[in-house]
Amino acid sequence: MNNSDNEESSYHVEQCDNVFPVVSPSGMTIMKCRDRHSADHYALLLTEAYRLGYRAGFRAGKHSG
């Protein structure tokens, strides 16, 4: 996975007043946190889960056919 793939598949945090939405790569708000630290933590966890799931799916598809 190169850097452009990583940027396109990364969850990120935005700031809206005193709320920090965690946003998916497609622009959907997944959750909102009260503090930036928690939001950054969840964004990192979601990005890592997406990356690992993508790799697992790619490997499974590669070996199935």
PyMOL commands that place a pseudoatom at each C-alpha (Angstrom):
pseudoatom trace, name=CA, resn=MET, resi=1, chain=A, elem=C, hetatm=0, pos=[0.000, 0.000, 0.000]
pseudoatom trace, name=CA, resn=ASN, resi=2, chain=A, elem=C, hetatm=0, pos=[1.561, 3.299, -0.981]
pseudoatom trace, name=CA, resn=ASN, resi=3, chain=A, elem=C, hetatm=0, pos=[1.095, 6.691, 0.684]
pseudoatom trace, name=CA, resn=SER, resi=4, chain=A, elem=C, hetatm=0, pos=[-1.732, 7.797, -1.611]
pseudoatom trace, name=CA, resn=ASP, resi=5, chain=A, elem=C, hetatm=0, pos=[-3.637, 4.590, -0.803]
pseudoatom trace, name=CA, resn=ASN, resi=6, chain=A, elem=C, hetatm=0, pos=[-3.024, 5.204, 2.890]
pseudoatom trace, name=CA, resn=GLU, resi=7, chain=A, elem=C, hetatm=0, pos=[-4.328, 8.775, 2.690]
pseudoatom trace, name=CA, resn=GLU, resi=8, chain=A, elem=C, hetatm=0, pos=[-7.401, 7.691, 0.745]
pseudoatom trace, name=CA, resn=SER, resi=9, chain=A, elem=C, hetatm=0, pos=[-8.227, 4.941, 3.250]
pseudoatom trace, name=CA, resn=SER, resi=10, chain=A, elem=C, hetatm=0, pos=[-7.492, 6.875, 6.460]
pseudoatom trace, name=CA, resn=TYR, resi=11, chain=A, elem=C, hetatm=0, pos=[-10.123, 7.912, 8.930]
pseudoatom trace, name=CA, resn=HIS, resi=12, chain=A, elem=C, hetatm=0, pos=[-9.553, 11.456, 10.105]
pseudoatom trace, name=CA, resn=VAL, resi=13, chain=A, elem=C, hetatm=0, pos=[-10.709, 13.900, 12.757]
pseudoatom trace, name=CA, resn=GLU, resi=14, chain=A, elem=C, hetatm=0, pos=[-12.391, 17.211, 12.115]
pseudoatom trace, name=CA, resn=GLN, resi=15, chain=A, elem=C, hetatm=0, pos=[-13.311, 19.924, 14.583]
pseudoatom trace, name=CA, resn=CYS, resi=16, chain=A, elem=C, hetatm=0, pos=[-16.811, 21.323, 14.786]
pseudoatom trace, name=CA, resn=ASP, resi=17, chain=A, elem=C, hetatm=0, pos=[-17.355, 23.683, 17.730]
pseudoatom trace, name=CA, resn=ASN, resi=18, chain=A, elem=C, hetatm=0, pos=[-16.401, 21.640, 20.826]
pseudoatom trace, name=CA, resn=VAL, resi=19, chain=A, elem=C, hetatm=0, pos=[-17.017, 18.266, 19.151]
pseudoatom trace, name=CA, resn=PHE, resi=20, chain=A, elem=C, hetatm=0, pos=[-14.509, 16.152, 17.223]
pseudoatom trace, name=CA, resn=PRO, resi=21, chain=A, elem=C, hetatm=0, pos=[-16.136, 13.949, 14.554]
pseudoatom trace, name=CA, resn=VAL, resi=22, chain=A, elem=C, hetatm=0, pos=[-14.224, 10.895, 13.317]
pseudoatom trace, name=CA, resn=VAL, resi=23, chain=A, elem=C, hetatm=0, pos=[-14.829, 10.797, 9.568]
pseudoatom trace, name=CA, resn=SER, resi=24, chain=A, elem=C, hetatm=0, pos=[-14.470, 7.846, 7.186]
pseudoatom trace, name=CA, resn=PRO, resi=25, chain=A, elem=C, hetatm=0, pos=[-12.525, 8.030, 3.923]
pseudoatom trace, name=CA, resn=SER, resi=26, chain=A, elem=C, hetatm=0, pos=[-15.859, 8.395, 2.102]
pseudoatom trace, name=CA, resn=GLY, resi=27, chain=A, elem=C, hetatm=0, pos=[-16.820, 11.397, 4.252]
pseudoatom trace, name=CA, resn=MET, resi=28, chain=A, elem=C, hetatm=0, pos=[-19.285, 9.693, 6.623]
pseudoatom trace, name=CA, resn=THR, resi=29, chain=A, elem=C, hetatm=0, pos=[-19.158, 10.699, 10.274]
pseudoatom trace, name=CA, resn=ILE, resi=30, chain=A, elem=C, hetatm=0, pos=[-18.590, 7.488, 12.223]
pseudoatom trace, name=CA, resn=MET, resi=31, chain=A, elem=C, hetatm=0, pos=[-18.637, 8.906, 15.728]
pseudoatom trace, name=CA, resn=LYS, resi=32, chain=A, elem=C, hetatm=0, pos=[-18.187, 12.141, 17.657]
pseudoatom trace, name=CA, resn=CYS, resi=33, chain=A, elem=C, hetatm=0, pos=[-15.913, 12.647, 20.641]
pseudoatom trace, name=CA, resn=ARG, resi=34, chain=A, elem=C, hetatm=0, pos=[-15.733, 15.378, 23.245]
pseudoatom trace, name=CA, resn=ASP, resi=35, chain=A, elem=C, hetatm=0, pos=[-11.952, 15.661, 23.107]
pseudoatom trace, name=CA, resn=ARG, resi=36, chain=A, elem=C, hetatm=0, pos=[-9.340, 15.587, 20.349]
pseudoatom trace, name=CA, resn=HIS, resi=37, chain=A, elem=C, hetatm=0, pos=[-7.202, 12.902, 22.010]
pseudoatom trace, name=CA, resn=SER, resi=38, chain=A, elem=C, hetatm=0, pos=[-10.049, 10.342, 22.051]
pseudoatom trace, name=CA, resn=ALA, resi=39, chain=A, elem=C, hetatm=0, pos=[-11.053, 11.173, 18.489]
pseudoatom trace, name=CA, resn=ASP, resi=40, chain=A, elem=C, hetatm=0, pos=[-7.477, 10.769, 17.241]
pseudoatom trace, name=CA, resn=HIS, resi=41, chain=A, elem=C, hetatm=0, pos=[-7.241, 7.437, 19.065]
pseudoatom trace, name=CA, resn=TYR, resi=42, chain=A, elem=C, hetatm=0, pos=[-10.440, 6.098, 17.468]
pseudoatom trace, name=CA, resn=ALA, resi=43, chain=A, elem=C, hetatm=0, pos=[-9.397, 7.351, 14.031]
pseudoatom trace, name=CA, resn=LEU, resi=44, chain=A, elem=C, hetatm=0, pos=[-6.108, 5.485, 14.368]
pseudoatom trace, name=CA, resn=LEU, resi=45, chain=A, elem=C, hetatm=0, pos=[-7.872, 2.284, 15.497]
pseudoatom trace, name=CA, resn=LEU, resi=46, chain=A, elem=C, hetatm=0, pos=[-10.392, 2.471, 12.656]
pseudoatom trace, name=CA, resn=THR, resi=47, chain=A, elem=C, hetatm=0, pos=[-7.674, 3.119, 10.077]
pseudoatom trace, name=CA, resn=GLU, resi=48, chain=A, elem=C, hetatm=0, pos=[-5.648, 0.158, 11.324]
pseudoatom trace, name=CA, resn=ALA, resi=49, chain=A, elem=C, hetatm=0, pos=[-8.698, -2.141, 11.367]
pseudoatom trace, name=CA, resn=TYR, resi=50, chain=A, elem=C, hetatm=0, pos=[-9.561, -1.064, 7.814]
pseudoatom trace, name=CA, resn=ARG, resi=51, chain=A, elem=C, hetatm=0, pos=[-6.002, -1.658, 6.655]
pseudoatom trace, name=CA, resn=LEU, resi=52, chain=A, elem=C, hetatm=0, pos=[-5.766, -5.099, 8.251]
pseudoatom trace, name=CA, resn=GLY, resi=53, chain=A, elem=C, hetatm=0, pos=[-9.199, -6.085, 6.935]
pseudoatom trace, name=CA, resn=TYR, resi=54, chain=A, elem=C, hetatm=0, pos=[-8.284, -4.925, 3.450]
pseudoatom trace, name=CA, resn=ARG, resi=55, chain=A, elem=C, hetatm=0, pos=[-5.085, -6.961, 3.517]
pseudoatom trace, name=CA, resn=ALA, resi=56, chain=A, elem=C, hetatm=0, pos=[-6.877, -10.061, 4.833]
pseudoatom trace, name=CA, resn=GLY, resi=57, chain=A, elem=C, hetatm=0, pos=[-9.540, -9.746, 2.138]
pseudoatom trace, name=CA, resn=PHE, resi=58, chain=A, elem=C, hetatm=0, pos=[-6.918, -9.239, -0.557]
pseudoatom trace, name=CA, resn=ARG, resi=59, chain=A, elem=C, hetatm=0, pos=[-4.994, -12.317, 0.558]
pseudoatom trace, name=CA, resn=ALA, resi=60, chain=A, elem=C, hetatm=0, pos=[-8.140, -14.449, 0.769]
pseudoatom trace, name=CA, resn=GLY, resi=61, chain=A, elem=C, hetatm=0, pos=[-9.184, -13.378, -2.723]
pseudoatom trace, name=CA, resn=LYS, resi=62, chain=A, elem=C, hetatm=0, pos=[-5.712, -13.987, -4.095]
pseudoatom trace, name=CA, resn=HIS, resi=63, chain=A, elem=C, hetatm=0, pos=[-5.622, -17.568, -2.780]
pseudoatom trace, name=CA, resn=SER, resi=64, chain=A, elem=C, hetatm=0, pos=[-9.203, -18.503, -3.716]
pseudoatom trace, name=CA, resn=GLY, resi=65, chain=A, elem=C, hetatm=0, pos=[-8.903, -18.500, -7.371]
for i in range(1, 65): cmd.bond("trace and resi %d" % i, "trace and resi %d" % (i + 1))
show_as sticks, trace
zoom trace
